[in-house]
Amino acid sequence: MELESLVYGCIRDWPSQDAGEQRLRRSINRRVLASLPAGDAWPFIGRDMFSCCQEEGAGLFQTQMIHFGASYRAVEYEWALWVAEFESLLKRLYWASAVVHLETELNGTHTFRWESERGFHSPNEDDLRVRCTWEHESELRR
């Protein structure tokens, strides 16, 4: 049987007192996600793996949360490529922090965090910083 990897997480925007600015950032983020490849056209990052609440009051109070998840065939062997695509996406979005969980059958769970130096990131800025923590929560399967 082939090894499966699970990748899931959340990209979090920052709250703002300016309602118009919040709506604009949310709209741009949704547009960027909608522009991602769909179906078989995406090797690592694709439109179908992302979701976010569209309207206030329906799971959206002040902070936009973009949720994502997908299962892959042993993606940890191509993890640098996955991270490069994810960071390319982050460069196009408004966000304050992002977290990615990678669950592997053989090597346990890895958690990756991106945080902006200023507390927020606007599209096309290059202030990406990642901190990786490793948690071994799985057992070897026989």
PyMOL commands that set and color helices and strands:
alter all, ss='L'
color gray80, all
select helices_A, chain A and resi 19-34+39-41+47-49+75-90
alter helices_A, ss='H'
color red, helices_A
select strands_A, chain A and resi 4-12+50-52+65-73+97-104+108-115+130-135
alter strands_A, ss='S'
color yellow, strands_A
deselect
rebuild
show_as cartoon
